[in-house]
Amino acid sequence: MASRIKRIARSIDDVTRAVWDESGPLTKAVVLVLLVVTATAIPLVPIALAARYVANR
């Protein structure tokens, strides 16, 4: 079970790195505005942060 959680966390972390860490400032701004306007930033940001923590642990 722990390996499955870590694998899922690694996958989420890969997606967030592809969208956030490897993007330019304009893409980051567009993604951030889109998340805030649609109110999906509220659940997605904590999930992404937790996944990054678990994946790098």
N, C-alpha and C positions, 0 to 999 in steps of 0.2 A: 504494500500500500504506500509506503513512504517513497519508494522509487517511482511509483506512478505519479504521485504529487510533485516530486522533483522534476519529472519529465514534462508534466504539464506546465509547471512554473518556468522551465527552461524554454518551452515553446512560446509562452506569453512574453517572456523576456526577449526572445529573438525578434518577435514582431515589434515590440516597443523600441528595440534598438534600431530596427530597419526604418521605422517611421520617425523616431525622434532623434536618435544619436547620429544617424548618417544623413540627415536632411539639412538643407540650408535654412536660414532664418525665415525666408518667406514661407516655405512649406510648414515650418513649425508654427508660425503665426496663423496660417490658414487652418491647420489641424486644431490648434488651441481655440480659435474662435468658433469653429464648427462644434467642438465638444461643449463649449460653454453655452452657445446658443441653443443647442438641442438638449442641454442639461444632462448629457451622458458623462460629463466630466466627474460628476459626483460619485457614481459607482466605479468608473473605469480607472481613475487616477489611483485610488487606494489599492485596487486589484493589481495594477501594474507595479506599484511600489512593493507590495507584498511578494509578488512573483519575482521581482528582481532580487529581493532579499533572500528568498528561498533558493533561487537558482544559483546565486553566488555563494551560498553557504556550504 
